[in-house]
């Protein structure tokens, strides 16, 4: 399991989005990973999901970040 924020963010994405984000410049990947970490920290619903399934919480936060970025 990756330990750096970008690696963890990429691991939380579904394969299609992982490939798309992986093709972006490193600086953009780092910005998305930082937004993802903020989403995980700030959302209380994800805290509850994290207790049940950390990977599901991480995937949901990643989905939300990408959704905001493409809107």
Secondary structure, DSSP 8 states (H G I E B T S, - for coil): ---SHHHHHHHHS-HHHHHHHHTS-HHHHHHHHHHHHHHHHH-HHHHHHHHH-HHHHHHHHHHHHHHHHH-
